Amino acid sequence: MVMKFLISAKATEKKLEIKPVNTGTENSGKPTVDPVASEPISVPPDPEIPLPAILTGETPLKIDAAQFPPRLKRKRINRENMTTIFKHGSRKLNLTTAVTELKGLGFGKSAAYEAFSAHGQFSAWLHFAPDGIITWTD
């Protein structure tokens, strides 16, 4: 019975028909657009940029050496500097004092801290105690 009811409901169901509606369009469904007179877009003129002066061979370019001082060579911390600070191992220093001593020799603060790095180039000769005291061993 239930089957009969389902089949009969399907048979009596109406199918909707879709009819095209006249929307006032022409040209294969595309709406027509009235052309609107528009003003042309104005583009500002390019600004005038002066061209660079061209040097001729008549006037040689003179450079004053006093304007450009010679480049200074960077000083590098070496083993002799470290032994001087630690007086060949007879002196014990904390980090801030050791850095101040290297700065007194003309080195920068960053270079001085890097020289006392635990994995730096002088780590084989440096001994770092737990209380912060650094000693030098030859």
C-alpha positions as CSV (number, residue, x, y, z in Angstrom):
1,M,0.0,0.0,0.0
2,V,2.7,2.4,0.9
3,M,4.3,1.6,-2.5
4,K,1.1,2.3,-4.3
5,F,0.8,5.7,-2.6
6,L,4.3,6.7,-3.5
7,I,3.9,5.7,-7.1
8,S,0.6,7.4,-7.5
9,A,2.0,10.6,-5.9
10,K,4.8,10.6,-8.4
11,A,2.4,10.1,-11.3
12,T,0.1,13.0,-10.2
13,E,3.0,15.4,-9.6
14,K,2.9,18.4,-12.0
15,K,6.1,19.5,-13.8
16,L,6.7,23.2,-13.8
17,E,7.4,24.7,-17.1
18,I,9.9,27.6,-17.4
19,K,8.9,30.1,-20.0
20,P,11.2,32.9,-21.1
21,V,10.1,36.3,-19.9
22,N,10.2,39.3,-22.2
23,T,12.7,41.7,-20.4
24,G,13.0,44.1,-23.2
25,T,16.3,42.7,-24.3
26,E,17.6,42.3,-27.8
27,N,20.8,41.1,-29.3
28,S,20.6,37.5,-28.0
29,G,19.7,38.2,-24.4
30,K,22.1,41.0,-23.8
31,P,20.5,44.2,-22.4
32,T,20.9,47.3,-24.5
33,V,22.9,50.2,-23.0
34,D,22.4,53.8,-24.1
35,P,25.8,55.3,-24.9
36,V,26.7,58.1,-22.5
37,A,28.8,60.9,-23.6
38,S,31.8,61.1,-21.3
39,E,34.7,63.6,-21.1
40,P,38.2,62.3,-21.8
41,I,40.4,61.6,-18.8
42,S,43.0,64.3,-18.5
43,V,46.5,63.1,-17.7
44,P,48.9,65.6,-16.0
45,P,52.0,66.4,-18.1
46,D,55.3,64.8,-17.0
47,P,57.3,67.1,-14.8
48,E,60.5,68.5,-16.3
49,I,63.5,66.9,-14.7
50,P,66.8,68.6,-15.4
51,L,69.4,66.3,-17.0
52,P,72.6,65.8,-15.2
53,A,75.5,68.0,-16.2
54,I,77.9,66.3,-18.6
55,L,81.6,66.8,-17.7
56,T,83.8,67.5,-20.6
57,G,87.5,66.9,-20.8
58,E,88.3,70.6,-20.4
59,T,87.7,70.7,-16.6
60,P,89.4,67.8,-14.7
61,L,87.7,66.7,-11.5
62,K,89.9,67.6,-8.5
63,I,89.5,65.6,-5.3
64,D,91.0,66.9,-2.1
65,A,92.7,64.2,-0.2
66,A,91.9,65.9,3.1
67,Q,88.2,65.2,2.5
68,F,88.7,61.5,2.6
69,P,91.0,60.3,5.4
70,P,92.6,56.9,4.9
71,R,90.8,53.9,6.2
72,L,91.9,52.8,9.5
73,K,92.9,49.2,9.9
74,R,91.0,47.3,12.6
75,K,93.1,46.1,15.4
76,R,92.6,42.4,16.2
77,I,93.0,41.0,19.7
78,N,95.9,38.6,19.7
79,R,97.4,36.2,22.3
80,E,100.0,38.8,23.3
81,N,97.2,41.2,24.3
82,M,95.6,38.6,26.4
83,T,98.8,37.7,28.2
84,T,99.5,41.3,28.9
85,I,96.1,41.7,30.6
86,F,96.6,38.6,32.7
87,K,100.3,39.3,33.3
88,H,101.2,35.8,31.9
89,G,98.8,34.0,34.2
90,S,99.6,35.7,37.5
91,R,96.5,37.8,37.5
92,K,92.9,36.7,37.9
93,L,90.0,38.9,36.6
94,N,86.3,38.9,36.4
95,L,84.6,39.5,33.0
96,T,83.8,43.2,33.4
97,T,87.4,44.1,34.5
98,A,88.9,42.0,31.7
99,V,86.8,43.7,29.1
100,T,87.7,47.1,30.6
101,E,91.4,46.2,30.4
102,L,91.0,45.2,26.7
103,K,89.1,48.4,26.0
104,G,92.0,50.3,27.6
105,L,94.3,48.8,25.0
106,G,92.1,50.3,22.2
107,F,89.7,47.5,21.4
108,G,86.0,47.7,21.1
109,K,83.6,46.4,23.7
110,S,82.0,43.8,21.4
111,A,85.4,42.5,20.4
112,A,86.5,42.3,24.0
113,Y,83.4,40.3,25.1
114,E,83.9,38.0,22.1
115,A,87.5,37.4,23.1
116,F,86.3,36.1,26.5
117,S,83.7,33.8,25.0
118,A,83.7,30.2,26.2
119,H,83.9,29.0,22.6
120,G,86.1,31.9,21.3
121,Q,89.5,31.8,19.8
122,F,91.2,32.1,23.3
123,S,89.0,29.5,25.0
124,A,91.9,27.0,25.1
125,W,94.0,29.3,27.4
126,L,91.1,30.7,29.5
127,H,89.7,29.0,32.6
128,F,86.2,30.2,33.8
129,A,85.6,29.5,37.5
130,P,82.0,29.1,38.7
131,D,82.3,32.3,40.7
132,G,83.0,34.3,37.5
133,I,86.8,34.6,37.9
134,I,88.8,34.1,34.6
135,T,92.4,32.9,34.7
136,W,94.9,32.6,31.9
137,T,97.1,29.5,31.4
138,D,100.0,29.4,29.1
